[in-house]
C-alpha cells in the first residue's frame, strides 16, 4: 500500500513539473543583458532575429536591463503550433507579469512595433513607454483605407503555400525584396539569412494574420508615452500616416532623414538620438 502511495505521489509530482514547464513556455526566446532598475523589451519584425537590436542594445544596456526577444519560428528559433498575433502579444504580457518586470519600455520594429502598440493598448498597467519603429496600426489600410478585419480569417492556405516553397524559391523571394527594405547593402546577407532560417509555416501564417490586423481603434486605449519613428519614404505620405495614428493621443511621430524600413541600420545616429531623448 505504501509503495502504491509513493508511486502515485511521484506521478503527481511529475505531472506538476510538466504542467509548470508548459505554463512557462513563451512564444519567443529571450536574451537578458545589461543592468538597471528600468527595463527595455525589444521585439523584432518579420523573420528577424533579436540581433537586429544589437547596436541599439549596446547603447542602452549600461542604463537598462534589456530583454531581447526572437519570436518562435523566426531566424532559426524553434517554431510553436498555432502562432497568431494575439497569442504572441499575450505571451509578451505573460512574460512581463511572470518575471515581475516593472512597466518596461517596449521597443518594436515592423510587426514588433505593432505588437508594442497592441500590448500598450490591451495591458496599459504593464507598459511604461513604447517606441514603434516603422510600423503602422493597419498595414492593409495603406492599400485600402476602408479595410475591415475578417474575424473568420483562415491563414492555413498561406501557411501551406509558404511551407511548400522550396529553399531556393524562398531565398530568391527574400533577396528580391531586400533592396526595398534596407539601403545599407552590408546588411543584405544578414537579413536574408535570418528570414531563410525561419519556419515557413510560421512565416506564412503570421504574415496572413498580420495583414488582417487593424489596431486603428484599439490604440485609442493607449495611455503611456509613445514614440513613432517612420522611414523617410513615408514623409510625403504624412497625412495618411497621421490618419492611421490619429487615435494615439500620446504619440509623437517623427520621420527619418534617410534610409528605408530598417531605420536602425540606415539612419542609426538620428534613430538613436530620438530614442535617447524619449527615454530621458
JOZI-V469277 format. One record per backbone hydrogen bond with DSSP energy under -0.5 kcal/mol. NH is the residue of the N-H (numbers start at 1). CO is the residue of the C=O. If there is no record, write none. Layout:
nh;co
NH;CO
NH;CO
This chain:
nh;co
5;1
6;2
7;3
8;4
9;5
10;6
11;7
12;8
13;9
14;10
15;11
16;12
17;13
18;14
19;15
20;16
21;17
22;18
23;19
24;20
24;21
25;22
26;24
28;26
29;70
31;68
32;30
33;31
33;66
35;61
35;64
40;65
41;105
42;40
42;67
43;107
44;69
48;45
52;49
53;50
54;51
57;53
58;54
59;55
59;56
60;56
60;57
61;57
63;60
64;60
65;38
66;33
66;64
67;40
68;31
68;66
69;42
69;67
70;29
72;27
73;77
74;71
75;194
76;197
77;74
88;84
89;85
90;86
91;87
92;88
93;89
94;90
95;91
96;92
97;93
98;94
99;95
100;97
101;96
102;100
103;101
104;126
105;39
106;104
106;129
107;41
107;105
108;106
108;131
109;43
110;133
112;109
113;110
114;110
115;111
116;112
117;113
118;114
119;115
120;116
121;117
122;118
123;119
126;123
127;123
128;104
129;104
130;225
131;106
132;227
133;108
133;131
134;132
134;229
141;138
142;139
143;140
144;140
147;144
151;149
153;150
155;153
159;155
160;156
161;157
162;158
163;159
164;160
165;162
170;166
171;167
172;168
173;169
174;170
175;171
176;172
177;173
178;174
179;175
180;177
181;178
182;178
185;183
187;184
188;185
191;187
192;188
193;189
194;190
195;191
196;192
197;193
198;195
199;73
203;199
204;200
205;201
206;202
207;203
208;204
209;205
210;206
211;207
212;208
213;210
215;137
219;215
220;217
221;218
222;219
225;128
226;250
227;130
228;252
229;132
229;227
230;228
230;254
234;231
235;232
237;234
238;235
240;237
241;237
242;238
243;239
244;240
245;241
246;243
248;245
249;247
251;248
252;226
254;228
256;230
262;181
263;261
265;262
266;262
267;263
271;267
272;268
273;269
274;270
275;271
276;272
277;273
278;274
279;275
280;276
280;277
